[in-house]
Amino acid sequence: GLGKTIEAALIMKELIFRNFYKRVLIIAPSPLLVQWKQELKNKFNEDFTILKRRNFLGNAEDEKNWQNFDHVITSVDFIKNPRYAEQ
């Protein structure tokens, strides 16, 4: 309700435009992942993939592997898990 998604997206768009960044990682609380994904799509026409264990593990060649996505949203809990944090 405080405009965090909009503010973050505006900064993201500016950084992409100025620096030609290709990959973006957004870390948010678990209950807000779908909301962030929807708002980024609806308001900024940006497609993000929600990163969960099922699309994190697997072969690098697997099309669902997280490394094949340029725009990723994941949860704070997922990224702080030592099993996944290094990657």
Phi and psi restraints in degrees (range 20) as a CNS / XPLOR table:
assign (resid 1 and name C) (resid 2 and name N)
       (resid 2 and name CA) (resid 2 and name C) 1.0 -105.6 20.0 2
assign (resid 2 and name N) (resid 2 and name CA)
       (resid 2 and name C) (resid 3 and name N) 1.0 5.9 20.0 2
assign (resid 2 and name C) (resid 3 and name N)
       (resid 3 and name CA) (resid 3 and name C) 1.0 83.7 20.0 2
assign (resid 3 and name N) (resid 3 and name CA)
       (resid 3 and name C) (resid 4 and name N) 1.0 21.0 20.0 2
assign (resid 3 and name C) (resid 4 and name N)
       (resid 4 and name CA) (resid 4 and name C) 1.0 -62.4 20.0 2
assign (resid 4 and name N) (resid 4 and name CA)
       (resid 4 and name C) (resid 5 and name N) 1.0 -41.3 20.0 2
assign (resid 4 and name C) (resid 5 and name N)
       (resid 5 and name CA) (resid 5 and name C) 1.0 -63.7 20.0 2
assign (resid 5 and name N) (resid 5 and name CA)
       (resid 5 and name C) (resid 6 and name N) 1.0 -45.3 20.0 2
assign (resid 5 and name C) (resid 6 and name N)
       (resid 6 and name CA) (resid 6 and name C) 1.0 -64.9 20.0 2
assign (resid 6 and name N) (resid 6 and name CA)
       (resid 6 and name C) (resid 7 and name N) 1.0 -45.0 20.0 2
assign (resid 6 and name C) (resid 7 and name N)
       (resid 7 and name CA) (resid 7 and name C) 1.0 -62.6 20.0 2
assign (resid 7 and name N) (resid 7 and name CA)
       (resid 7 and name C) (resid 8 and name N) 1.0 -45.7 20.0 2
assign (resid 7 and name C) (resid 8 and name N)
       (resid 8 and name CA) (resid 8 and name C) 1.0 -62.8 20.0 2
assign (resid 8 and name N) (resid 8 and name CA)
       (resid 8 and name C) (resid 9 and name N) 1.0 -40.9 20.0 2
assign (resid 8 and name C) (resid 9 and name N)
       (resid 9 and name CA) (resid 9 and name C) 1.0 -67.1 20.0 2
assign (resid 9 and name N) (resid 9 and name CA)
       (resid 9 and name C) (resid 10 and name N) 1.0 -38.3 20.0 2
assign (resid 9 and name C) (resid 10 and name N)
       (resid 10 and name CA) (resid 10 and name C) 1.0 -63.5 20.0 2
assign (resid 10 and name N) (resid 10 and name CA)
       (resid 10 and name C) (resid 11 and name N) 1.0 -42.3 20.0 2
assign (resid 10 and name C) (resid 11 and name N)
       (resid 11 and name CA) (resid 11 and name C) 1.0 -65.6 20.0 2
assign (resid 11 and name N) (resid 11 and name CA)
       (resid 11 and name C) (resid 12 and name N) 1.0 -43.1 20.0 2
assign (resid 11 and name C) (resid 12 and name N)
       (resid 12 and name CA) (resid 12 and name C) 1.0 -58.6 20.0 2
assign (resid 12 and name N) (resid 12 and name CA)
       (resid 12 and name C) (resid 13 and name N) 1.0 -48.6 20.0 2
assign (resid 12 and name C) (resid 13 and name N)
       (resid 13 and name CA) (resid 13 and name C) 1.0 -60.0 20.0 2
assign (resid 13 and name N) (resid 13 and name CA)
       (resid 13 and name C) (resid 14 and name N) 1.0 -41.7 20.0 2
assign (resid 13 and name C) (resid 14 and name N)
       (resid 14 and name CA) (resid 14 and name C) 1.0 -65.3 20.0 2
assign (resid 14 and name N) (resid 14 and name CA)
       (resid 14 and name C) (resid 15 and name N) 1.0 -44.0 20.0 2
assign (resid 14 and name C) (resid 15 and name N)
       (resid 15 and name CA) (resid 15 and name C) 1.0 -64.7 20.0 2
assign (resid 15 and name N) (resid 15 and name CA)
       (resid 15 and name C) (resid 16 and name N) 1.0 -38.9 20.0 2
assign (resid 15 and name C) (resid 16 and name N)
       (resid 16 and name CA) (resid 16 and name C) 1.0 -63.8 20.0 2
assign (resid 16 and name N) (resid 16 and name CA)
       (resid 16 and name C) (resid 17 and name N) 1.0 -43.8 20.0 2
assign (resid 16 and name C) (resid 17 and name N)
       (resid 17 and name CA) (resid 17 and name C) 1.0 -65.9 20.0 2
assign (resid 17 and name N) (resid 17 and name CA)
       (resid 17 and name C) (resid 18 and name N) 1.0 -46.8 20.0 2
assign (resid 17 and name C) (resid 18 and name N)
       (resid 18 and name CA) (resid 18 and name C) 1.0 -75.5 20.0 2
assign (resid 18 and name N) (resid 18 and name CA)
       (resid 18 and name C) (resid 19 and name N) 1.0 -38.5 20.0 2
assign (resid 18 and name C) (resid 19 and name N)
       (resid 19 and name CA) (resid 19 and name C) 1.0 -112.5 20.0 2
assign (resid 19 and name N) (resid 19 and name CA)
       (resid 19 and name C) (resid 20 and name N) 1.0 1.1 20.0 2
assign (resid 19 and name C) (resid 20 and name N)
       (resid 20 and name CA) (resid 20 and name C) 1.0 57.6 20.0 2
assign (resid 20 and name N) (resid 20 and name CA)
       (resid 20 and name C) (resid 21 and name N) 1.0 36.1 20.0 2
assign (resid 20 and name C) (resid 21 and name N)
       (resid 21 and name CA) (resid 21 and name C) 1.0 -64.6 20.0 2
assign (resid 21 and name N) (resid 21 and name CA)
       (resid 21 and name C) (resid 22 and name N) 1.0 142.9 20.0 2
assign (resid 21 and name C) (resid 22 and name N)
       (resid 22 and name CA) (resid 22 and name C) 1.0 -107.6 20.0 2
assign (resid 22 and name N) (resid 22 and name CA)
       (resid 22 and name C) (resid 23 and name N) 1.0 -37.9 20.0 2
assign (resid 22 and name C) (resid 23 and name N)
       (resid 23 and name CA) (resid 23 and name C) 1.0 -104.2 20.0 2
assign (resid 23 and name N) (resid 23 and name CA)
       (resid 23 and name C) (resid 24 and name N) 1.0 139.0 20.0 2
assign (resid 23 and name C) (resid 24 and name N)
       (resid 24 and name CA) (resid 24 and name C) 1.0 -134.9 20.0 2
assign (resid 24 and name N) (resid 24 and name CA)
       (resid 24 and name C) (resid 25 and name N) 1.0 132.8 20.0 2
assign (resid 24 and name C) (resid 25 and name N)
       (resid 25 and name CA) (resid 25 and name C) 1.0 -121.9 20.0 2
assign (resid 25 and name N) (resid 25 and name CA)
       (resid 25 and name C) (resid 26 and name N) 1.0 123.0 20.0 2
assign (resid 25 and name C) (resid 26 and name N)
       (resid 26 and name CA) (resid 26 and name C) 1.0 -112.0 20.0 2
assign (resid 26 and name N) (resid 26 and name CA)
       (resid 26 and name C) (resid 27 and name N) 1.0 131.1 20.0 2
assign (resid 26 and name C) (resid 27 and name N)
       (resid 27 and name CA) (resid 27 and name C) 1.0 -115.1 20.0 2
assign (resid 27 and name N) (resid 27 and name CA)
       (resid 27 and name C) (resid 28 and name N) 1.0 123.6 20.0 2
assign (resid 27 and name C) (resid 28 and name N)
       (resid 28 and name CA) (resid 28 and name C) 1.0 -140.2 20.0 2
assign (resid 28 and name N) (resid 28 and name CA)
       (resid 28 and name C) (resid 29 and name N) 1.0 165.8 20.0 2
assign (resid 28 and name C) (resid 29 and name N)
       (resid 29 and name CA) (resid 29 and name C) 1.0 -62.3 20.0 2
assign (resid 29 and name N) (resid 29 and name CA)
       (resid 29 and name C) (resid 30 and name N) 1.0 143.2 20.0 2
assign (resid 29 and name C) (resid 30 and name N)
       (resid 30 and name CA) (resid 30 and name C) 1.0 -47.8 20.0 2
assign (resid 30 and name N) (resid 30 and name CA)
       (resid 30 and name C) (resid 31 and name N) 1.0 -47.4 20.0 2
assign (resid 30 and name C) (resid 31 and name N)
       (resid 31 and name CA) (resid 31 and name C) 1.0 -64.9 20.0 2
assign (resid 31 and name N) (resid 31 and name CA)
       (resid 31 and name C) (resid 32 and name N) 1.0 -13.1 20.0 2
assign (resid 31 and name C) (resid 32 and name N)
       (resid 32 and name CA) (resid 32 and name C) 1.0 -103.3 20.0 2
assign (resid 32 and name N) (resid 32 and name CA)
       (resid 32 and name C) (resid 33 and name N) 1.0 0.2 20.0 2
assign (resid 32 and name C) (resid 33 and name N)
       (resid 33 and name CA) (resid 33 and name C) 1.0 -59.0 20.0 2
assign (resid 33 and name N) (resid 33 and name CA)
       (resid 33 and name C) (resid 34 and name N) 1.0 -48.2 20.0 2
assign (resid 33 and name C) (resid 34 and name N)
       (resid 34 and name CA) (resid 34 and name C) 1.0 -66.1 20.0 2
assign (resid 34 and name N) (resid 34 and name CA)
       (resid 34 and name C) (resid 35 and name N) 1.0 -39.9 20.0 2
assign (resid 34 and name C) (resid 35 and name N)
       (resid 35 and name CA) (resid 35 and name C) 1.0 -61.0 20.0 2
assign (resid 35 and name N) (resid 35 and name CA)
       (resid 35 and name C) (resid 36 and name N) 1.0 -45.7 20.0 2
assign (resid 35 and name C) (resid 36 and name N)
       (resid 36 and name CA) (resid 36 and name C) 1.0 -60.6 20.0 2
assign (resid 36 and name N) (resid 36 and name CA)
       (resid 36 and name C) (resid 37 and name N) 1.0 -46.1 20.0 2
assign (resid 36 and name C) (resid 37 and name N)
       (resid 37 and name CA) (resid 37 and name C) 1.0 -58.4 20.0 2
assign (resid 37 and name N) (resid 37 and name CA)
       (resid 37 and name C) (resid 38 and name N) 1.0 -46.3 20.0 2
assign (resid 37 and name C) (resid 38 and name N)
       (resid 38 and name CA) (resid 38 and name C) 1.0 -66.3 20.0 2
assign (resid 38 and name N) (resid 38 and name CA)
       (resid 38 and name C) (resid 39 and name N) 1.0 -43.4 20.0 2
assign (resid 38 and name C) (resid 39 and name N)
       (resid 39 and name CA) (resid 39 and name C) 1.0 -66.7 20.0 2
assign (resid 39 and name N) (resid 39 and name CA)
       (resid 39 and name C) (resid 40 and name N) 1.0 -39.6 20.0 2
assign (resid 39 and name C) (resid 40 and name N)
       (resid 40 and name CA) (resid 40 and name C) 1.0 -65.2 20.0 2
assign (resid 40 and name N) (resid 40 and name CA)
       (resid 40 and name C) (resid 41 and name N) 1.0 -34.9 20.0 2
assign (resid 40 and name C) (resid 41 and name N)
       (resid 41 and name CA) (resid 41 and name C) 1.0 -73.6 20.0 2
assign (resid 41 and name N) (resid 41 and name CA)
       (resid 41 and name C) (resid 42 and name N) 1.0 -49.1 20.0 2
assign (resid 41 and name C) (resid 42 and name N)
       (resid 42 and name CA) (resid 42 and name C) 1.0 -69.0 20.0 2
assign (resid 42 and name N) (resid 42 and name CA)
       (resid 42 and name C) (resid 43 and name N) 1.0 -40.3 20.0 2
assign (resid 42 and name C) (resid 43 and name N)
       (resid 43 and name CA) (resid 43 and name C) 1.0 -96.6 20.0 2
assign (resid 43 and name N) (resid 43 and name CA)
       (resid 43 and name C) (resid 44 and name N) 1.0 -23.0 20.0 2
assign (resid 43 and name C) (resid 44 and name N)
       (resid 44 and name CA) (resid 44 and name C) 1.0 -129.3 20.0 2
assign (resid 44 and name N) (resid 44 and name CA)
       (resid 44 and name C) (resid 45 and name N) 1.0 2.3 20.0 2
assign (resid 44 and name C) (resid 45 and name N)
       (resid 45 and name CA) (resid 45 and name C) 1.0 53.5 20.0 2
assign (resid 45 and name N) (resid 45 and name CA)
       (resid 45 and name C) (resid 46 and name N) 1.0 40.2 20.0 2
assign (resid 45 and name C) (resid 46 and name N)
       (resid 46 and name CA) (resid 46 and name C) 1.0 -112.1 20.0 2
assign (resid 46 and name N) (resid 46 and name CA)
       (resid 46 and name C) (resid 47 and name N) 1.0 126.0 20.0 2
assign (resid 46 and name C) (resid 47 and name N)
       (resid 47 and name CA) (resid 47 and name C) 1.0 -93.8 20.0 2
assign (resid 47 and name N) (resid 47 and name CA)
       (resid 47 and name C) (resid 48 and name N) 1.0 124.0 20.0 2
assign (resid 47 and name C) (resid 48 and name N)
       (resid 48 and name CA) (resid 48 and name C) 1.0 -119.9 20.0 2
assign (resid 48 and name N) (resid 48 and name CA)
       (resid 48 and name C) (resid 49 and name N) 1.0 149.2 20.0 2
assign (resid 48 and name C) (resid 49 and name N)
       (resid 49 and name CA) (resid 49 and name C) 1.0 -104.6 20.0 2
assign (resid 49 and name N) (resid 49 and name CA)
       (resid 49 and name C) (resid 50 and name N) 1.0 132.8 20.0 2
assign (resid 49 and name C) (resid 50 and name N)
       (resid 50 and name CA) (resid 50 and name C) 1.0 -82.1 20.0 2
assign (resid 50 and name N) (resid 50 and name CA)
       (resid 50 and name C) (resid 51 and name N) 1.0 122.6 20.0 2
assign (resid 50 and name C) (resid 51 and name N)
       (resid 51 and name CA) (resid 51 and name C) 1.0 -87.9 20.0 2
assign (resid 51 and name N) (resid 51 and name CA)
       (resid 51 and name C) (resid 52 and name N) 1.0 119.9 20.0 2
assign (resid 51 and name C) (resid 52 and name N)
       (resid 52 and name CA) (resid 52 and name C) 1.0 -130.9 20.0 2
assign (resid 52 and name N) (resid 52 and name CA)
       (resid 52 and name C) (resid 53 and name N) 1.0 174.7 20.0 2
assign (resid 52 and name C) (resid 53 and name N)
       (resid 53 and name CA) (resid 53 and name C) 1.0 -56.3 20.0 2
assign (resid 53 and name N) (resid 53 and name CA)
       (resid 53 and name C) (resid 54 and name N) 1.0 -38.0 20.0 2
assign (resid 53 and name C) (resid 54 and name N)
       (resid 54 and name CA) (resid 54 and name C) 1.0 -65.7 20.0 2
assign (resid 54 and name N) (resid 54 and name CA)
       (resid 54 and name C) (resid 55 and name N) 1.0 -28.7 20.0 2
assign (resid 54 and name C) (resid 55 and name N)
       (resid 55 and name CA) (resid 55 and name C) 1.0 -106.9 20.0 2
assign (resid 55 and name N) (resid 55 and name CA)
       (resid 55 and name C) (resid 56 and name N) 1.0 14.4 20.0 2
assign (resid 55 and name C) (resid 56 and name N)
       (resid 56 and name CA) (resid 56 and name C) 1.0 -100.7 20.0 2
assign (resid 56 and name N) (resid 56 and name CA)
       (resid 56 and name C) (resid 57 and name N) 1.0 -42.3 20.0 2
assign (resid 56 and name C) (resid 57 and name N)
       (resid 57 and name CA) (resid 57 and name C) 1.0 -84.4 20.0 2
assign (resid 57 and name N) (resid 57 and name CA)
       (resid 57 and name C) (resid 58 and name N) 1.0 157.2 20.0 2
assign (resid 57 and name C) (resid 58 and name N)
       (resid 58 and name CA) (resid 58 and name C) 1.0 124.7 20.0 2
assign (resid 58 and name N) (resid 58 and name CA)
       (resid 58 and name C) (resid 59 and name N) 1.0 -177.1 20.0 2
assign (resid 58 and name C) (resid 59 and name N)
       (resid 59 and name CA) (resid 59 and name C) 1.0 -76.0 20.0 2
assign (resid 59 and name N) (resid 59 and name CA)
       (resid 59 and name C) (resid 60 and name N) 1.0 148.7 20.0 2
assign (resid 59 and name C) (resid 60 and name N)
       (resid 60 and name CA) (resid 60 and name C) 1.0 -62.7 20.0 2
assign (resid 60 and name N) (resid 60 and name CA)
       (resid 60 and name C) (resid 61 and name N) 1.0 -25.8 20.0 2
assign (resid 60 and name C) (resid 61 and name N)
       (resid 61 and name CA) (resid 61 and name C) 1.0 -78.9 20.0 2
assign (resid 61 and name N) (resid 61 and name CA)
       (resid 61 and name C) (resid 62 and name N) 1.0 -18.3 20.0 2
assign (resid 61 and name C) (resid 62 and name N)
       (resid 62 and name CA) (resid 62 and name C) 1.0 -63.3 20.0 2
assign (resid 62 and name N) (resid 62 and name CA)
       (resid 62 and name C) (resid 63 and name N) 1.0 128.0 20.0 2
assign (resid 62 and name C) (resid 63 and name N)
       (resid 63 and name CA) (resid 63 and name C) 1.0 -64.9 20.0 2
assign (resid 63 and name N) (resid 63 and name CA)
       (resid 63 and name C) (resid 64 and name N) 1.0 -17.4 20.0 2
assign (resid 63 and name C) (resid 64 and name N)
       (resid 64 and name CA) (resid 64 and name C) 1.0 -92.2 20.0 2
assign (resid 64 and name N) (resid 64 and name CA)
       (resid 64 and name C) (resid 65 and name N) 1.0 1.6 20.0 2
assign (resid 64 and name C) (resid 65 and name N)
       (resid 65 and name CA) (resid 65 and name C) 1.0 -66.4 20.0 2
assign (resid 65 and name N) (resid 65 and name CA)
       (resid 65 and name C) (resid 66 and name N) 1.0 139.5 20.0 2
assign (resid 65 and name C) (resid 66 and name N)
       (resid 66 and name CA) (resid 66 and name C) 1.0 -58.8 20.0 2
assign (resid 66 and name N) (resid 66 and name CA)
       (resid 66 and name C) (resid 67 and name N) 1.0 -28.9 20.0 2
assign (resid 66 and name C) (resid 67 and name N)
       (resid 67 and name CA) (resid 67 and name C) 1.0 -69.5 20.0 2
assign (resid 67 and name N) (resid 67 and name CA)
       (resid 67 and name C) (resid 68 and name N) 1.0 -13.2 20.0 2
assign (resid 67 and name C) (resid 68 and name N)
       (resid 68 and name CA) (resid 68 and name C) 1.0 -88.6 20.0 2
assign (resid 68 and name N) (resid 68 and name CA)
       (resid 68 and name C) (resid 69 and name N) 1.0 3.2 20.0 2
assign (resid 68 and name C) (resid 69 and name N)
       (resid 69 and name CA) (resid 69 and name C) 1.0 -113.4 20.0 2
assign (resid 69 and name N) (resid 69 and name CA)
       (resid 69 and name C) (resid 70 and name N) 1.0 134.6 20.0 2
assign (resid 69 and name C) (resid 70 and name N)
       (resid 70 and name CA) (resid 70 and name C) 1.0 -87.3 20.0 2
assign (resid 70 and name N) (resid 70 and name CA)
       (resid 70 and name C) (resid 71 and name N) 1.0 -24.9 20.0 2
assign (resid 70 and name C) (resid 71 and name N)
       (resid 71 and name CA) (resid 71 and name C) 1.0 -122.6 20.0 2
assign (resid 71 and name N) (resid 71 and name CA)
       (resid 71 and name C) (resid 72 and name N) 1.0 112.5 20.0 2
assign (resid 71 and name C) (resid 72 and name N)
       (resid 72 and name CA) (resid 72 and name C) 1.0 -128.7 20.0 2
assign (resid 72 and name N) (resid 72 and name CA)
       (resid 72 and name C) (resid 73 and name N) 1.0 140.3 20.0 2
assign (resid 72 and name C) (resid 73 and name N)
       (resid 73 and name CA) (resid 73 and name C) 1.0 -120.0 20.0 2
assign (resid 73 and name N) (resid 73 and name CA)
       (resid 73 and name C) (resid 74 and name N) 1.0 134.0 20.0 2
assign (resid 73 and name C) (resid 74 and name N)
       (resid 74 and name CA) (resid 74 and name C) 1.0 -141.9 20.0 2
assign (resid 74 and name N) (resid 74 and name CA)
       (resid 74 and name C) (resid 75 and name N) 1.0 169.1 20.0 2
assign (resid 74 and name C) (resid 75 and name N)
       (resid 75 and name CA) (resid 75 and name C) 1.0 -91.6 20.0 2
assign (resid 75 and name N) (resid 75 and name CA)
       (resid 75 and name C) (resid 76 and name N) 1.0 157.5 20.0 2
assign (resid 75 and name C) (resid 76 and name N)
       (resid 76 and name CA) (resid 76 and name C) 1.0 -60.0 20.0 2
assign (resid 76 and name N) (resid 76 and name CA)
       (resid 76 and name C) (resid 77 and name N) 1.0 -43.5 20.0 2
assign (resid 76 and name C) (resid 77 and name N)
       (resid 77 and name CA) (resid 77 and name C) 1.0 -62.8 20.0 2
assign (resid 77 and name N) (resid 77 and name CA)
       (resid 77 and name C) (resid 78 and name N) 1.0 -40.4 20.0 2
assign (resid 77 and name C) (resid 78 and name N)
       (resid 78 and name CA) (resid 78 and name C) 1.0 -66.1 20.0 2
assign (resid 78 and name N) (resid 78 and name CA)
       (resid 78 and name C) (resid 79 and name N) 1.0 -47.1 20.0 2
assign (resid 78 and name C) (resid 79 and name N)
       (resid 79 and name CA) (resid 79 and name C) 1.0 -72.3 20.0 2
assign (resid 79 and name N) (resid 79 and name CA)
       (resid 79 and name C) (resid 80 and name N) 1.0 -25.0 20.0 2
assign (resid 79 and name C) (resid 80 and name N)
       (resid 80 and name CA) (resid 80 and name C) 1.0 -86.3 20.0 2
assign (resid 80 and name N) (resid 80 and name CA)
       (resid 80 and name C) (resid 81 and name N) 1.0 -5.8 20.0 2
assign (resid 80 and name C) (resid 81 and name N)
       (resid 81 and name CA) (resid 81 and name C) 1.0 -66.7 20.0 2
assign (resid 81 and name N) (resid 81 and name CA)
       (resid 81 and name C) (resid 82 and name N) 1.0 120.8 20.0 2
assign (resid 81 and name C) (resid 82 and name N)
       (resid 82 and name CA) (resid 82 and name C) 1.0 -56.7 20.0 2
assign (resid 82 and name N) (resid 82 and name CA)
       (resid 82 and name C) (resid 83 and name N) 1.0 -26.9 20.0 2
assign (resid 82 and name C) (resid 83 and name N)
       (resid 83 and name CA) (resid 83 and name C) 1.0 -64.3 20.0 2
assign (resid 83 and name N) (resid 83 and name CA)
       (resid 83 and name C) (resid 84 and name N) 1.0 -31.5 20.0 2
assign (resid 83 and name C) (resid 84 and name N)
       (resid 84 and name CA) (resid 84 and name C) 1.0 -112.1 20.0 2
assign (resid 84 and name N) (resid 84 and name CA)
       (resid 84 and name C) (resid 85 and name N) 1.0 -19.5 20.0 2
assign (resid 84 and name C) (resid 85 and name N)
       (resid 85 and name CA) (resid 85 and name C) 1.0 -58.2 20.0 2
assign (resid 85 and name N) (resid 85 and name CA)
       (resid 85 and name C) (resid 86 and name N) 1.0 -40.1 20.0 2
assign (resid 85 and name C) (resid 86 and name N)
       (resid 86 and name CA) (resid 86 and name C) 1.0 -62.3 20.0 2
assign (resid 86 and name N) (resid 86 and name CA)
       (resid 86 and name C) (resid 87 and name N) 1.0 -41.7 20.0 2
